[in-house]
Amino acid sequence: MKNKSIIFLSFAILILPMLVGCGRRSGKISGTRLERSPEWGVVDTNEKPVIMDDSDESFATIPDVPYEPKVTFTGRESLEDMCSLASGENALGKANTKYLEGCYYTGDTSTPFLASFAERWNKAAFLRRFVNAEELFERENTNIGDSLTTDTVRGEFPMLKNEYQLAFRNSTCVTKAKKLVKMLTTIDYVPSECEKMANLFGELVNVPYDTPDYVTEADLEAIQKDFWDLYDKSQYIPDIAEIQKIRVNEDYGTEALENLRSSLQKRYVESTDFDERCILACEMACCGQENGIDYLGELIEAGQYSKYLLEVWVDWRLYAQQGVFGISTYSEIPDNLYDNARLLVAKEYARHIKDHPEDKLAKVLLLNLTYTETLHRVGGYYGNEALGASLFVKERYFLPEDVAKGSHSDDSEE
């Protein structure tokens, strides 16, 4: 309900910009799935999705090494099985209900850090789930193909039996959340009613936490100042700057990018270092690796820690949405599935921080992971946020200023 001021909370001092969402093809380069768009198509925008021709031959001269990533629910095959649940009339949201469990943290809360993390994580999970459901409510009631009737299509919010208890430790939050869910499932789709729901959502967002923040303002300032030194990938991949410059500046399908992708795949298979594998998998995905989702999913499911897991999850969700579920405003956005994977990553950060409480970078990355928003359906009929987002991930995000395309330093050199 972004156009009605019901915007999911954003973490105001994100160290990294997080526009997440877009890819699918059977060849080496990841394209964009459009088949769930309405028959009248997606309205043109300034940012064009990159659509690849599956008939193009690969320019790679370096052969891939045979390898099957070890994945379960994060792999392409599993995602495509889920996608089949979202086909047909009135199917939006059906696949999402298959992953109701696994969004909330139910582990150890015996330390101040874990209690603080759990409270923030679980409240954010509920808010994301509500936004996903509300945007379906809005989409169902603004379908131009249904313009002959003004009857409201009621909102739905499938819930766990103990969801309020899982989501909130504060009784005020529980009261407001119950009222919010009731409003979604009973109100008419008229401006005055939607505005009341937006206001109540804002009230719920702003209820103070019972536990103190596990990241202080001083922590944020320190990490923001030294972020790229702390996040330095060259200690694991000495030639990372050269790799990133190629994938930022080369178009999909070029010989240079294809050879880079193939060489990265070989290095991934041969590597035994988890941090190195995380970096390589992200680079492979940005180069258009055919089954890049599986490589990223393997790392999410591995049960190991790396500071780069946030980036791995962001890339995985982006390419899963673009490549499997689609970029249309009518595409399924299985946020519960994405949050199941998000929680696996969060648990690794939390476990690491419990053992290394002095690691401020890990805390800030965990906070970024907690408050990275759901993929939104863009207002009007402009698709969802996965539309064109792969270009941003390929050329701008998680990149130092001297590498990212469109940065201030890049512009000044032209």
Contacts in CASP RR format, 6 or more apart in sequence:
PFRMAT RR
TARGET T0000
AUTHOR 0000-0000-0000
METHOD contacts of the structure
MODEL  1
MKNKSIIFLSFAILILPMLVGCGRRSGKISGTRLERSPEWGVVDTNEKPV
IMDDSDESFATIPDVPYEPKVTFTGRESLEDMCSLASGENALGKANTKYL
EGCYYTGDTSTPFLASFAERWNKAAFLRRFVNAEELFERENTNIGDSLTT
DTVRGEFPMLKNEYQLAFRNSTCVTKAKKLVKMLTTIDYVPSECEKMANL
FGELVNVPYDTPDYVTEADLEAIQKDFWDLYDKSQYIPDIAEIQKIRVNE
DYGTEALENLRSSLQKRYVESTDFDERCILACEMACCGQENGIDYLGELI
EAGQYSKYLLEVWVDWRLYAQQGVFGISTYSEIPDNLYDNARLLVAKEYA
RHIKDHPEDKLAKVLLLNLTYTETLHRVGGYYGNEALGASLFVKERYFLP
EDVAKGSHSDDSEE
1 7 0 8 1.000
1 131 0 8 1.000
1 134 0 8 1.000
1 135 0 8 1.000
1 138 0 8 1.000
1 194 0 8 1.000
1 197 0 8 1.000
1 198 0 8 1.000
1 201 0 8 1.000
2 376 0 8 1.000
2 379 0 8 1.000
3 379 0 8 1.000
4 191 0 8 1.000
4 194 0 8 1.000
4 195 0 8 1.000
4 198 0 8 1.000
5 195 0 8 1.000
5 198 0 8 1.000
6 131 0 8 1.000
6 134 0 8 1.000
6 194 0 8 1.000
6 197 0 8 1.000
6 198 0 8 1.000
6 201 0 8 1.000
6 202 0 8 1.000
8 127 0 8 1.000
8 128 0 8 1.000
8 131 0 8 1.000
8 373 0 8 1.000
8 374 0 8 1.000
9 124 0 8 1.000
9 127 0 8 1.000
9 205 0 8 1.000
9 371 0 8 1.000
10 371 0 8 1.000
10 373 0 8 1.000
11 367 0 8 1.000
11 368 0 8 1.000
11 370 0 8 1.000
11 371 0 8 1.000
13 220 0 8 1.000
13 224 0 8 1.000
14 368 0 8 1.000
14 371 0 8 1.000
15 220 0 8 1.000
15 223 0 8 1.000
15 224 0 8 1.000
15 227 0 8 1.000
15 364 0 8 1.000
15 365 0 8 1.000
15 368 0 8 1.000
16 310 0 8 1.000
16 368 0 8 1.000
16 397 0 8 1.000
16 398 0 8 1.000
17 396 0 8 1.000
17 397 0 8 1.000
18 314 0 8 1.000
18 368 0 8 1.000
18 372 0 8 1.000
18 373 0 8 1.000
18 397 0 8 1.000
19 385 0 8 1.000
19 389 0 8 1.000
19 392 0 8 1.000
19 397 0 8 1.000
20 314 0 8 1.000
20 317 0 8 1.000
20 318 0 8 1.000
20 321 0 8 1.000
20 372 0 8 1.000
20 375 0 8 1.000
20 385 0 8 1.000
20 386 0 8 1.000
20 389 0 8 1.000
20 393 0 8 1.000
21 317 0 8 1.000
21 318 0 8 1.000
21 321 0 8 1.000
21 322 0 8 1.000
21 375 0 8 1.000
21 384 0 8 1.000
21 385 0 8 1.000
21 386 0 8 1.000
21 389 0 8 1.000
21 390 0 8 1.000
22 32 0 8 1.000
22 49 0 8 1.000
22 318 0 8 1.000
22 319 0 8 1.000
22 321 0 8 1.000
22 322 0 8 1.000
22 323 0 8 1.000
22 327 0 8 1.000
22 386 0 8 1.000
22 387 0 8 1.000
22 388 0 8 1.000
22 389 0 8 1.000
22 390 0 8 1.000
22 393 0 8 1.000
23 30 0 8 1.000
23 31 0 8 1.000
23 32 0 8 1.000
23 33 0 8 1.000
23 319 0 8 1.000
23 322 0 8 1.000
23 323 0 8 1.000
23 324 0 8 1.000
23 326 0 8 1.000
23 390 0 8 1.000
24 30 0 8 1.000
24 31 0 8 1.000
24 32 0 8 1.000
24 33 0 8 1.000
24 322 0 8 1.000
24 323 0 8 1.000
24 324 0 8 1.000
24 326 0 8 1.000
25 31 0 8 1.000
25 52 0 8 1.000
25 54 0 8 1.000
25 290 0 8 1.000
26 54 0 8 1.000
26 290 0 8 1.000
27 54 0 8 1.000
27 58 0 8 1.000
27 290 0 8 1.000
28 58 0 8 1.000
28 60 0 8 1.000
28 253 0 8 1.000
28 258 0 8 1.000
28 261 0 8 1.000
28 288 0 8 1.000
28 289 0 8 1.000
28 290 0 8 1.000
29 52 0 8 1.000
29 56 0 8 1.000
29 252 0 8 1.000
29 253 0 8 1.000
29 288 0 8 1.000
29 290 0 8 1.000
30 52 0 8 1.000
30 285 0 8 1.000
30 288 0 8 1.000
30 289 0 8 1.000
30 290 0 8 1.000
30 292 0 8 1.000
30 319 0 8 1.000
30 322 0 8 1.000
30 323 0 8 1.000
30 390 0 8 1.000
31 49 0 8 1.000
31 50 0 8 1.000
31 51 0 8 1.000
31 52 0 8 1.000
31 322 0 8 1.000
31 323 0 8 1.000
31 390 0 8 1.000
32 49 0 8 1.000
32 50 0 8 1.000
32 51 0 8 1.000
32 322 0 8 1.000
32 323 0 8 1.000
32 326 0 8 1.000
32 327 0 8 1.000
32 388 0 8 1.000
32 390 0 8 1.000
33 322 0 8 1.000
33 323 0 8 1.000
33 324 0 8 1.000
33 325 0 8 1.000
33 326 0 8 1.000
33 327 0 8 1.000
33 331 0 8 1.000
34 42 0 8 1.000
34 49 0 8 1.000
34 51 0 8 1.000
34 326 0 8 1.000
34 327 0 8 1.000
34 328 0 8 1.000
35 326 0 8 1.000
36 86 0 8 1.000
36 325 0 8 1.000
36 326 0 8 1.000
36 328 0 8 1.000
36 330 0 8 1.000
36 331 0 8 1.000
36 332 0 8 1.000
37 327 0 8 1.000
37 328 0 8 1.000
37 330 0 8 1.000
37 331 0 8 1.000
37 383 0 8 1.000
38 145 0 8 1.000
38 328 0 8 1.000
38 330 0 8 1.000
38 381 0 8 1.000
40 144 0 8 1.000
42 327 0 8 1.000
42 328 0 8 1.000
42 329 0 8 1.000
42 381 0 8 1.000
42 382 0 8 1.000
42 383 0 8 1.000
42 387 0 8 1.000
43 380 0 8 1.000
43 381 0 8 1.000
43 382 0 8 1.000
45 382 0 8 1.000
45 387 0 8 1.000
47 387 0 8 1.000
47 388 0 8 1.000
47 391 0 8 1.000
48 388 0 8 1.000
49 322 0 8 1.000
49 327 0 8 1.000
49 387 0 8 1.000
49 388 0 8 1.000
49 390 0 8 1.000
49 391 0 8 1.000
50 252 0 8 1.000
50 388 0 8 1.000
50 390 0 8 1.000
50 391 0 8 1.000
52 252 0 8 1.000
52 253 0 8 1.000
56 253 0 8 1.000
58 253 0 8 1.000
58 258 0 8 1.000
59 253 0 8 1.000
59 254 0 8 1.000
59 255 0 8 1.000
59 258 0 8 1.000
59 259 0 8 1.000
60 255 0 8 1.000
60 258 0 8 1.000
60 259 0 8 1.000
60 261 0 8 1.000
60 262 0 8 1.000
61 255 0 8 1.000
61 259 0 8 1.000
61 262 0 8 1.000
62 259 0 8 1.000
62 262 0 8 1.000
62 263 0 8 1.000
62 266 0 8 1.000
63 262 0 8 1.000
64 262 0 8 1.000
64 265 0 8 1.000
64 266 0 8 1.000
65 265 0 8 1.000
65 266 0 8 1.000
65 269 0 8 1.000
65 270 0 8 1.000
67 265 0 8 1.000
67 268 0 8 1.000
67 269 0 8 1.000
68 294 0 8 1.000
69 75 0 8 1.000
69 291 0 8 1.000
69 294 0 8 1.000
69 295 0 8 1.000
69 297 0 8 1.000
69 298 0 8 1.000
70 298 0 8 1.000
70 301 0 8 1.000
71 78 0 8 1.000
71 294 0 8 1.000
71 297 0 8 1.000
71 298 0 8 1.000
71 301 0 8 1.000
72 78 0 8 1.000
72 301 0 8 1.000
73 301 0 8 1.000
73 337 0 8 1.000
73 340 0 8 1.000
73 341 0 8 1.000
74 293 0 8 1.000
74 294 0 8 1.000
74 296 0 8 1.000
74 297 0 8 1.000
74 298 0 8 1.000
74 300 0 8 1.000
74 301 0 8 1.000
74 316 0 8 1.000
74 320 0 8 1.000
74 341 0 8 1.000
75 293 0 8 1.000
75 294 0 8 1.000
75 297 0 8 1.000
76 291 0 8 1.000
76 293 0 8 1.000
76 294 0 8 1.000
76 324 0 8 1.000
79 293 0 8 1.000
79 320 0 8 1.000
79 324 0 8 1.000
79 325 0 8 1.000
79 337 0 8 1.000
80 324 0 8 1.000
82 95 0 8 1.000
82 98 0 8 1.000
82 324 0 8 1.000
82 334 0 8 1.000
82 337 0 8 1.000
83 95 0 8 1.000
83 324 0 8 1.000
83 325 0 8 1.000
83 332 0 8 1.000
85 91 0 8 1.000
85 94 0 8 1.000
85 95 0 8 1.000
85 98 0 8 1.000
85 332 0 8 1.000
86 92 0 8 1.000
86 93 0 8 1.000
86 94 0 8 1.000
86 95 0 8 1.000
86 325 0 8 1.000
86 331 0 8 1.000
86 332 0 8 1.000
86 334 0 8 1.000
91 332 0 8 1.000
92 136 0 8 1.000
92 139 0 8 1.000
92 140 0 8 1.000
92 330 0 8 1.000
92 332 0 8 1.000
93 136 0 8 1.000
93 156 0 8 1.000
93 332 0 8 1.000
93 334 0 8 1.000
94 332 0 8 1.000
95 325 0 8 1.000
95 332 0 8 1.000
95 334 0 8 1.000
95 337 0 8 1.000
96 132 0 8 1.000
96 332 0 8 1.000
96 333 0 8 1.000
96 334 0 8 1.000
96 335 0 8 1.000
96 336 0 8 1.000
96 337 0 8 1.000
97 158 0 8 1.000
97 336 0 8 1.000
98 334 0 8 1.000
98 336 0 8 1.000
98 337 0 8 1.000
99 334 0 8 1.000
99 336 0 8 1.000
99 337 0 8 1.000
99 339 0 8 1.000
99 340 0 8 1.000
100 158 0 8 1.000
100 159 0 8 1.000
100 160 0 8 1.000
100 336 0 8 1.000
101 160 0 8 1.000
102 336 0 8 1.000
102 339 0 8 1.000
102 340 0 8 1.000
102 343 0 8 1.000
103 125 0 8 1.000
103 129 0 8 1.000
103 336 0 8 1.000
103 339 0 8 1.000
103 340 0 8 1.000
103 343 0 8 1.000
104 121 0 8 1.000
104 122 0 8 1.000
104 125 0 8 1.000
104 163 0 8 1.000
104 166 0 8 1.000
104 167 0 8 1.000
104 343 0 8 1.000
105 117 0 8 1.000
105 118 0 8 1.000
105 121 0 8 1.000
105 122 0 8 1.000
105 125 0 8 1.000
105 343 0 8 1.000
105 346 0 8 1.000
105 347 0 8 1.000
105 350 0 8 1.000
106 166 0 8 1.000
107 114 0 8 1.000
107 118 0 8 1.000
108 114 0 8 1.000
109 115 0 8 1.000
109 118 0 8 1.000
111 354 0 8 1.000
112 211 0 8 1.000
112 212 0 8 1.000
112 214 0 8 1.000
113 214 0 8 1.000
113 350 0 8 1.000
113 353 0 8 1.000
113 354 0 8 1.000
113 357 0 8 1.000
114 350 0 8 1.000
114 354 0 8 1.000
115 211 0 8 1.000
116 209 0 8 1.000
116 211 0 8 1.000
116 212 0 8 1.000
116 213 0 8 1.000
116 214 0 8 1.000
117 214 0 8 1.000
117 346 0 8 1.000
117 350 0 8 1.000
117 353 0 8 1.000
117 366 0 8 1.000
117 370 0 8 1.000
119 169 0 8 1.000
119 209 0 8 1.000
119 210 0 8 1.000
119 211 0 8 1.000
120 209 0 8 1.000
120 367 0 8 1.000
120 370 0 8 1.000
121 343 0 8 1.000
121 346 0 8 1.000
121 370 0 8 1.000
122 166 0 8 1.000
122 167 0 8 1.000
122 168 0 8 1.000
123 167 0 8 1.000
123 168 0 8 1.000
123 173 0 8 1.000
123 209 0 8 1.000
124 370 0 8 1.000
124 371 0 8 1.000
125 167 0 8 1.000
125 339 0 8 1.000
126 163 0 8 1.000
126 167 0 8 1.000
126 168 0 8 1.000
126 177 0 8 1.000
127 201 0 8 1.000
127 204 0 8 1.000
127 205 0 8 1.000
128 335 0 8 1.000
128 339 0 8 1.000
128 373 0 8 1.000
128 374 0 8 1.000
129 157 0 8 1.000
129 335 0 8 1.000
129 336 0 8 1.000
129 339 0 8 1.000
130 157 0 8 1.000
130 180 0 8 1.000
130 181 0 8 1.000
130 184 0 8 1.000
130 201 0 8 1.000
131 373 0 8 1.000
131 374 0 8 1.000
131 376 0 8 1.000
132 333 0 8 1.000
132 335 0 8 1.000
132 336 0 8 1.000
132 374 0 8 1.000
133 155 0 8 1.000
133 156 0 8 1.000
133 157 0 8 1.000
133 184 0 8 1.000
134 155 0 8 1.000
134 184 0 8 1.000
134 197 0 8 1.000
134 201 0 8 1.000
135 376 0 8 1.000
135 377 0 8 1.000
136 155 0 8 1.000
136 156 0 8 1.000
137 153 0 8 1.000
137 154 0 8 1.000
137 155 0 8 1.000
137 156 0 8 1.000
137 184 0 8 1.000
137 189 0 8 1.000
138 189 0 8 1.000
138 377 0 8 1.000
139 329 0 8 1.000
139 330 0 8 1.000
139 377 0 8 1.000
140 153 0 8 1.000
140 155 0 8 1.000
141 152 0 8 1.000
141 153 0 8 1.000
141 189 0 8 1.000
142 380 0 8 1.000
144 381 0 8 1.000
152 187 0 8 1.000
152 188 0 8 1.000
152 189 0 8 1.000
153 189 0 8 1.000
154 185 0 8 1.000
154 186 0 8 1.000
155 184 0 8 1.000
155 185 0 8 1.000
156 185 0 8 1.000
157 181 0 8 1.000
157 184 0 8 1.000
157 185 0 8 1.000
159 181 0 8 1.000
160 166 0 8 1.000
164 174 0 8 1.000
164 177 0 8 1.000
164 178 0 8 1.000
165 174 0 8 1.000
167 173 0 8 1.000
167 177 0 8 1.000
168 174 0 8 1.000
168 177 0 8 1.000
169 210 0 8 1.000
170 207 0 8 1.000
170 209 0 8 1.000
170 210 0 8 1.000
172 207 0 8 1.000
173 204 0 8 1.000
173 207 0 8 1.000
176 200 0 8 1.000
176 203 0 8 1.000
176 204 0 8 1.000
176 207 0 8 1.000
177 204 0 8 1.000
179 200 0 8 1.000
180 197 0 8 1.000
180 200 0 8 1.000
180 201 0 8 1.000
180 204 0 8 1.000
183 193 0 8 1.000
183 196 0 8 1.000
183 197 0 8 1.000
183 200 0 8 1.000
184 197 0 8 1.000
187 193 0 8 1.000
187 194 0 8 1.000
187 196 0 8 1.000
187 197 0 8 1.000
214 363 0 8 1.000
214 367 0 8 1.000
215 360 0 8 1.000
215 363 0 8 1.000
215 364 0 8 1.000
215 367 0 8 1.000
219 360 0 8 1.000
219 363 0 8 1.000
219 364 0 8 1.000
220 364 0 8 1.000
222 360 0 8 1.000
223 230 0 8 1.000
223 360 0 8 1.000
223 361 0 8 1.000
223 364 0 8 1.000
227 361 0 8 1.000
228 400 0 8 1.000
230 307 0 8 1.000
230 361 0 8 1.000
231 307 0 8 1.000
231 361 0 8 1.000
233 240 0 8 1.000
233 279 0 8 1.000
233 308 0 8 1.000
234 240 0 8 1.000
234 241 0 8 1.000
236 273 0 8 1.000
236 275 0 8 1.000
236 276 0 8 1.000
236 279 0 8 1.000
237 243 0 8 1.000
237 276 0 8 1.000
237 279 0 8 1.000
237 280 0 8 1.000
240 279 0 8 1.000
241 403 0 8 1.000
243 260 0 8 1.000
243 264 0 8 1.000
243 283 0 8 1.000
244 283 0 8 1.000
244 399 0 8 1.000
244 403 0 8 1.000
245 403 0 8 1.000
246 256 0 8 1.000
246 257 0 8 1.000
246 260 0 8 1.000
247 257 0 8 1.000
247 260 0 8 1.000
247 283 0 8 1.000
247 286 0 8 1.000
247 287 0 8 1.000
247 394 0 8 1.000
248 394 0 8 1.000
248 395 0 8 1.000
248 399 0 8 1.000
248 403 0 8 1.000
248 404 0 8 1.000
248 405 0 8 1.000
249 405 0 8 1.000
250 256 0 8 1.000
250 257 0 8 1.000
250 260 0 8 1.000
251 257 0 8 1.000
252 288 0 8 1.000
257 287 0 8 1.000
257 288 0 8 1.000
258 287 0 8 1.000
260 283 0 8 1.000
260 287 0 8 1.000
261 284 0 8 1.000
261 287 0 8 1.000
261 288 0 8 1.000
261 289 0 8 1.000
264 280 0 8 1.000
264 283 0 8 1.000
264 284 0 8 1.000
264 287 0 8 1.000
264 289 0 8 1.000
265 284 0 8 1.000
265 289 0 8 1.000
267 276 0 8 1.000
267 280 0 8 1.000
268 277 0 8 1.000
268 280 0 8 1.000
268 281 0 8 1.000
268 284 0 8 1.000
268 295 0 8 1.000
271 277 0 8 1.000
271 280 0 8 1.000
274 299 0 8 1.000
274 302 0 8 1.000
274 304 0 8 1.000
274 305 0 8 1.000
274 306 0 8 1.000
275 306 0 8 1.000
275 307 0 8 1.000
275 308 0 8 1.000
277 299 0 8 1.000
278 299 0 8 1.000
278 306 0 8 1.000
278 308 0 8 1.000
278 309 0 8 1.000
278 311 0 8 1.000
278 312 0 8 1.000
279 308 0 8 1.000
281 292 0 8 1.000
281 295 0 8 1.000
281 296 0 8 1.000
281 298 0 8 1.000
281 299 0 8 1.000
281 312 0 8 1.000
281 315 0 8 1.000
282 296 0 8 1.000
282 308 0 8 1.000
282 311 0 8 1.000
282 312 0 8 1.000
282 315 0 8 1.000
282 398 0 8 1.000
284 292 0 8 1.000
284 295 0 8 1.000
285 292 0 8 1.000
285 293 0 8 1.000
285 295 0 8 1.000
285 296 0 8 1.000
285 315 0 8 1.000
285 316 0 8 1.000
285 319 0 8 1.000
286 315 0 8 1.000
286 393 0 8 1.000
286 394 0 8 1.000
289 295 0 8 1.000
292 319 0 8 1.000
293 316 0 8 1.000
293 319 0 8 1.000
293 320 0 8 1.000
293 323 0 8 1.000
293 324 0 8 1.000
296 312 0 8 1.000
296 313 0 8 1.000
296 315 0 8 1.000
296 316 0 8 1.000
296 319 0 8 1.000
297 312 0 8 1.000
297 316 0 8 1.000
297 341 0 8 1.000
299 306 0 8 1.000
299 309 0 8 1.000
299 312 0 8 1.000
300 309 0 8 1.000
300 312 0 8 1.000
300 313 0 8 1.000
300 316 0 8 1.000
300 341 0 8 1.000
300 344 0 8 1.000
300 345 0 8 1.000
301 341 0 8 1.000
301 344 0 8 1.000
303 344 0 8 1.000
303 348 0 8 1.000
304 348 0 8 1.000
305 348 0 8 1.000
305 349 0 8 1.000
305 351 0 8 1.000
305 352 0 8 1.000
306 312 0 8 1.000
306 348 0 8 1.000
307 361 0 8 1.000
307 362 0 8 1.000
307 365 0 8 1.000
309 345 0 8 1.000
309 348 0 8 1.000
309 349 0 8 1.000
310 345 0 8 1.000
310 349 0 8 1.000
310 365 0 8 1.000
310 366 0 8 1.000
310 368 0 8 1.000
310 369 0 8 1.000
311 398 0 8 1.000
312 345 0 8 1.000
313 341 0 8 1.000
313 342 0 8 1.000
313 345 0 8 1.000
313 369 0 8 1.000
314 372 0 8 1.000
314 393 0 8 1.000
314 397 0 8 1.000
314 398 0 8 1.000
315 393 0 8 1.000
316 341 0 8 1.000
317 338 0 8 1.000
317 341 0 8 1.000
317 342 0 8 1.000
317 375 0 8 1.000
318 386 0 8 1.000
318 389 0 8 1.000
318 390 0 8 1.000
318 393 0 8 1.000
319 390 0 8 1.000
320 338 0 8 1.000
321 327 0 8 1.000
321 331 0 8 1.000
321 333 0 8 1.000
321 375 0 8 1.000
321 384 0 8 1.000
321 386 0 8 1.000
322 386 0 8 1.000
322 388 0 8 1.000
322 389 0 8 1.000
322 390 0 8 1.000
325 331 0 8 1.000
325 332 0 8 1.000
325 333 0 8 1.000
325 334 0 8 1.000
326 332 0 8 1.000
326 384 0 8 1.000
326 386 0 8 1.000
327 383 0 8 1.000
327 384 0 8 1.000
327 386 0 8 1.000
327 387 0 8 1.000
327 388 0 8 1.000
328 383 0 8 1.000
328 384 0 8 1.000
329 377 0 8 1.000
329 378 0 8 1.000
329 379 0 8 1.000
329 380 0 8 1.000
329 381 0 8 1.000
329 382 0 8 1.000
329 383 0 8 1.000
329 384 0 8 1.000
331 383 0 8 1.000
331 384 0 8 1.000
331 386 0 8 1.000
333 374 0 8 1.000
333 375 0 8 1.000
333 377 0 8 1.000
333 384 0 8 1.000
335 374 0 8 1.000
335 375 0 8 1.000
338 374 0 8 1.000
338 375 0 8 1.000
342 369 0 8 1.000
342 372 0 8 1.000
345 369 0 8 1.000
346 366 0 8 1.000
346 369 0 8 1.000
346 370 0 8 1.000
349 362 0 8 1.000
349 365 0 8 1.000
349 366 0 8 1.000
349 369 0 8 1.000
350 366 0 8 1.000
352 359 0 8 1.000
352 362 0 8 1.000
353 359 0 8 1.000
353 362 0 8 1.000
353 363 0 8 1.000
353 366 0 8 1.000
356 362 0 8 1.000
375 384 0 8 1.000
375 385 0 8 1.000
375 386 0 8 1.000
376 384 0 8 1.000
376 385 0 8 1.000
377 383 0 8 1.000
377 384 0 8 1.000
377 385 0 8 1.000
378 384 0 8 1.000
378 385 0 8 1.000
378 387 0 8 1.000
395 404 0 8 1.000
395 405 0 8 1.000
395 406 0 8 1.000
396 404 0 8 1.000
396 405 0 8 1.000
396 406 0 8 1.000
396 407 0 8 1.000
397 404 0 8 1.000
401 407 0 8 1.000
401 408 0 8 1.000
401 409 0 8 1.000
401 410 0 8 1.000
402 409 0 8 1.000
402 410 0 8 1.000
404 410 0 8 1.000
END
